[in-house]
Amino acid sequence: MAILTTPCLEPAPTSRVIRHHTYSVQQHVAGYQGWDLHVMQLSEGRFDGEITFVDLEGVRVVRDQSSQAMLKQGGLKSTSVSFSFPLVRPETPLICQGKSYPGAGILAIRGGELPEIRVAAGLDLLSMSVDYPYLATLLHGPDAPIEGLLTGPNYLPTTTDYQALSQLFELTCRTLSQAPPPALIRELRDAFVGHMLDALEYGEVEPVTPSARKRVVDRAREVIAAHDSEPIAIPSLCHQIGVSRRKLQYCFQECIGVSPYTYVRLFRLNAIHRALTYGDDDMRVQDEAARWGFFHLGRFSMEYRRLFGERPSDTLNRARRNRAISG
C-alpha cells in the first residue's frame, strides 16, 4: 500500500516554497516528501487538496488542505520532530489510535511511525518539522518536555491563535517569493518556533497509545484484508476475532467513524482506486473490480463514483495521460 509515485510540483519563484494542487487522495498522499503513507478516503465526493512546503533553515513547514475525510498511517523517514497544528476547528474531533480528541490540540511525532489518524473533511493543517538537535537546544532545564517527545507520538493541548499562525504562513510564502535576506528568513523561522514553544509550555505532554477498542479493530482489519477477493460477512468476522456484533460496531464507530460493513466497502473501493491510479496500461477496470469482489460492474461503477466523484474509467485514463506526459 505504500505510495511510490511523486506528483508534479509547482515551484514558486524560490526553491524555499513548493506548492502543488492535488485531485485525488492518492496523488495527495504521494506529495508528502520523506513520508511513506497509507491512506483511505472515507467521505464521499471529488477530492480537492493543496500541499505547500516551506524551508526555513532547520525548520520545515507544510500546510495541508484537503476536502475529504481520510484515514492515515505511515512512517516519517527522518529523526526530526514534527508538530501538527490545526488551522481551523473541524466539525468532528480528531481520532488518533482509536481515541477521540475533541478539543484544540497538537500532535508531536519524532520520526518513526505515524499513529493512525482519522482526519475530518475540510482539513487545514500546519505541520512544523524541527531538527532534533536544534529543538534540544531550545528545550532545556529540569521541566523541559524533551524526554516525553522521545517515547512516541504525543498530544499537547494548546491555546494557539490559529488565525495568527495562518497569517504568519501566508506572510512567509509572500516574503520568500522575493528572495529576502538571511536575517529575515531566520526571523520568520523564530516566529514559527515561538508558536511551537508556546504549545510545549501550555500543558502536559500526553502519550498517544492505542485504545482497547483500536486493538479489536486492528484484528478485524487483518481478517478483512485477507479476504480481498470475496468480502467477508460481518457475523463471520465477529466469529473469527471472538467479539459480538454489537461490540464490533462500537469499536469501528469509535476508532474510524464508520460501521464495519461500511469499512469493508471503503477498503475495497480504495484498493481499486490505488490500483487504477498506479496500474500499467494493460489494466482493465472490470478485471480489477472482479479481483476485489465486485462482479456487477454497473453497481460497482455507481459506488465508485459516489465515493470518489468520478467514474473508474476516468481515474484510469487520467493515470495513463500522466504516465504519457512524464514519459
C-alpha positions in Angstrom: 0.0 0.0 0.0 3.0 2.3 0.1 2.7 5.2 -2.3 5.7 5.4 -4.6 4.7 8.0 -7.1 5.5 11.7 -6.8 3.0 14.2 -8.3 4.0 17.1 -10.4 5.1 20.0 -8.3 4.7 23.7 -9.0 7.8 25.5 -7.8 7.4 29.1 -6.6 10.0 31.7 -7.7 12.3 30.4 -5.0 13.0 26.8 -4.1 12.2 27.6 -0.5 8.5 27.3 -1.3 6.9 24.5 -3.3 3.1 24.3 -3.8 1.0 21.8 -5.6 -2.7 21.1 -6.1 -4.0 17.5 -5.8 -7.1 16.0 -7.4 -7.2 12.5 -5.8 -6.4 11.1 -2.4 -3.5 9.0 -3.8 -1.9 12.0 -5.5 -2.3 14.0 -2.3 -0.5 11.5 -0.1 2.2 11.0 -2.7 3.1 14.6 -2.2 4.4 14.1 1.3 8.1 14.1 0.8 10.0 12.0 3.2 6.9 10.1 4.4 5.7 6.6 3.5 2.0 6.9 4.0 -1.1 4.6 3.7 -4.4 6.4 3.2 -8.1 5.7 2.7 -10.7 8.2 1.6 -13.7 7.9 3.9 -16.1 10.7 2.9 -17.9 10.8 -0.4 -17.1 13.3 -3.2 -14.4 14.5 -5.5 -11.1 15.1 -3.8 -9.6 18.6 -3.9 -6.4 19.4 -2.0 -3.3 21.6 -1.8 0.1 21.0 -0.1 2.6 23.8 0.4 6.2 23.2 1.6 8.3 26.0 3.1 12.0 25.6 4.1 13.3 27.9 6.8 16.8 26.8 7.6 16.3 23.9 10.1 12.5 24.3 10.3 10.3 22.8 7.5 6.7 24.0 7.4 3.9 22.2 5.5 0.4 23.3 5.0 -2.0 20.5 4.2 -5.5 21.3 2.9 -8.0 18.6 1.7 -11.7 18.4 1.1 -12.4 14.8 2.2 -12.1 12.8 5.4 -9.2 10.3 5.4 -7.7 7.6 7.4 -3.9 8.0 7.5 -1.0 5.8 8.8 2.7 5.6 7.9 6.2 6.5 8.8 8.5 9.6 8.8 11.9 8.9 7.2 13.9 11.2 9.5 14.8 11.9 13.1 13.1 15.3 13.1 10.2 16.2 15.5 7.0 17.2 13.7 4.3 19.3 15.3 0.9 19.4 13.6 -1.4 22.4 14.3 -5.0 22.5 13.0 -5.7 25.9 11.5 -9.4 25.5 11.7 -11.6 23.7 14.2 -13.1 20.7 12.5 -16.7 19.8 13.0 -15.8 16.3 14.1 -12.9 15.5 16.5 -9.6 14.1 15.6 -9.4 10.4 16.2 -5.8 9.1 16.9 -5.1 5.4 17.7 -8.8 4.9 18.4 -9.0 7.8 20.9 -11.1 10.9 20.3 -9.6 14.4 20.9 -12.5 16.9 20.6 -10.5 20.0 21.9 -7.8 22.1 20.4 -4.5 20.2 20.4 -1.3 19.4 18.6 0.2 16.0 17.6 4.0 15.8 18.2 5.9 12.9 16.5 9.6 12.2 16.4 10.4 10.2 13.3 9.3 6.6 13.2 5.7 5.5 12.8 2.9 8.0 12.3 0.0 6.8 14.5 -3.2 6.0 12.7 -5.2 9.2 12.4 -8.8 9.9 11.2 -8.9 13.4 9.9 -12.2 15.2 9.1 -13.2 16.6 5.8 -12.1 20.2 5.2 -8.7 19.7 6.8 -6.4 22.7 7.1 -3.3 21.6 9.0 0.1 23.2 9.5 3.0 20.9 10.3 6.4 22.1 11.5 9.3 19.7 11.4 12.3 20.7 13.5 15.7 19.0 13.6 16.0 17.3 16.9 19.4 18.7 17.9 18.1 22.3 17.2 15.0 21.5 19.3 17.1 20.2 22.1 18.9 23.5 22.4 15.6 25.3 22.7 14.2 22.9 25.3 16.4 22.6 28.3 16.1 22.5 32.1 14.6 20.0 34.5 11.0 20.7 33.5 11.5 20.6 29.7 9.3 18.0 28.0 12.0 16.8 25.6 12.2 13.3 27.1 8.4 12.9 26.6 8.9 13.5 22.8 11.3 10.6 22.6 8.9 7.9 23.6 6.5 8.1 20.7 3.5 10.2 19.4 2.2 12.8 21.9 -0.8 15.0 22.2 -0.4 18.6 23.5 -3.2 21.0 24.5 -2.8 24.4 23.1 -4.2 28.0 23.2 -2.6 28.8 19.8 -4.1 31.7 17.9 -5.0 29.8 14.7 -5.6 32.9 12.7 -2.2 34.4 13.6 -0.5 31.2 12.6 -2.3 31.1 9.3 -1.4 34.7 8.6 2.2 34.0 9.5 2.3 31.2 7.0 0.9 33.4 4.2 3.3 36.2 5.0 6.2 33.7 4.9 5.2 32.5 1.5 5.0 36.0 0.1 8.2 37.0 1.7 10.2 34.0 0.4 9.0 34.7 -3.1 11.0 37.9 -3.1 14.4 36.5 -2.1 14.7 38.0 1.4 18.0 38.4 3.3 19.0 35.6 5.6 18.2 37.6 8.7 14.6 37.9 7.7 14.3 34.2 7.0 15.7 33.5 10.5 13.1 35.9 11.9 10.3 34.1 10.2 11.7 30.7 11.4 11.8 32.0 15.0 8.2 33.2 14.8 7.1 29.6 13.9 9.3 28.1 16.6 7.7 30.6 19.1 4.3 29.0 18.4 5.7 25.6 19.0 7.4 26.6 22.3 4.1 28.2 23.5 2.4 24.9 22.9 5.0 22.9 24.8 4.8 25.2 27.7 1.0 25.2 28.0 0.3 21.8 29.5 1.3 18.2 30.0 2.6 16.1 27.1 0.1 13.2 26.8 1.5 10.0 25.2 -0.8 8.6 22.4 -1.3 4.9 22.8 -3.8 2.5 21.1 -7.1 2.1 22.9 -8.5 -1.4 23.7 -11.2 -0.9 21.0 -8.5 0.0 18.5 -6.8 -3.4 19.1 -10.2 -5.1 18.3 -10.5 -3.0 15.1 -6.9 -3.9 14.1 -7.6 -7.6 14.4 -10.8 -7.3 12.4 -9.0 -5.4 9.6 -6.3 -8.1 9.3 -9.1 -10.6 8.6 -10.8 -8.1 6.1 -7.5 -7.6 4.3 -7.1 -11.4 3.9 -10.5 -11.7 2.1 -9.8 -9.2 -0.7 -11.5 -11.2 -3.5 -14.6 -12.1 -1.5 -16.0 -9.7 1.1 -16.3 -11.4 4.5 -19.7 -11.4 6.2 -19.9 -9.4 9.4 -21.1 -12.4 11.5 -18.2 -14.5 10.2 -15.8 -11.7 11.0 -17.1 -11.5 14.6 -16.7 -15.2 15.0 -13.1 -15.2 13.7 -12.0 -12.5 16.2 -14.2 -13.5 19.1 -16.4 -10.5 19.7 -20.1 -9.8 19.5 -21.6 -7.9 16.6 -22.6 -5.0 18.9 -19.0 -4.7 20.3 -17.5 -4.7 16.8 -19.9 -2.0 15.7 -19.0 0.2 18.8 -15.3 -0.3 18.1 -15.4 0.7 14.5 -17.6 3.7 15.1 -15.3 4.9 17.9 -12.0 4.3 16.1 -12.8 5.1 12.5 -16.2 6.7 12.5 -17.9 4.2 10.2 -19.6 0.8 10.6 -17.7 -2.5 10.0 -19.8 -3.0 6.8 -19.0 0.5 5.5 -15.3 -0.1 6.3 -15.3 -3.3 4.2 -16.8 -1.4 1.2 -14.4 1.6 1.6 -11.4 -0.7 1.9 -12.2 -2.5 -1.3 -13.1 0.7 -3.3 -9.9 2.5 -2.1 -7.8 -0.6 -3.1 -9.3 -0.4 -6.6 -8.6 3.4 -6.7 -5.0 2.8 -5.9 -4.7 0.1 -8.5 -6.2 2.2 -11.2 -4.0 5.2 -10.3 -0.7 3.2 -10.4 -1.5 0.2 -12.7 0.0 -0.4 -16.1 -1.5 0.5 -19.4 -3.0 -3.0 -19.9 -5.2 -2.8 -16.8 -8.9 -3.1 -17.3 -11.5 -1.7 -14.9 -13.7 -4.8 -14.9 -10.7 -7.1 -14.1 -9.7 -5.0 -11.1 -13.3 -4.8 -9.9 -13.7 -8.6 -10.1 -10.4 -9.1 -8.2 -11.8 -7.2 -5.3 -15.2 -9.0 -5.3 -17.3 -6.6 -7.4 -19.0 -8.7 -10.1 -21.8 -6.4 -11.0 -20.0 -3.7 -13.0 -22.9 -1.2 -13.1 -23.3 -1.3 -9.3 -19.6 -1.1 -8.7 -19.3 1.9 -11.0 -22.1 3.7 -9.1 -20.5 3.0 -5.7 -17.0 4.1 -7.0 -18.4 7.3 -8.5 -20.3 8.2 -5.3 -17.1 7.8 -3.2 -14.6 9.4 -5.5 -16.7 11.8 -7.6 -15.6 10.2 -10.9 -16.0 7.0 -12.9 -13.4 4.3 -12.5 -12.5 4.8 -16.2 -11.8 8.5 -15.5 -9.2 7.5 -12.9 -7.6 5.0 -15.2 -7.5 7.4 -18.2 -6.0 10.2 -16.1 -3.3 7.9 -14.9 -2.5 6.9 -18.4 -2.3 10.5 -19.5 0.0 11.4 -16.6 2.3 8.5 -17.5 2.4 9.6 -21.1 3.3 13.2 -20.1 6.1 12.0 -17.7 7.5 9.6 -20.3 
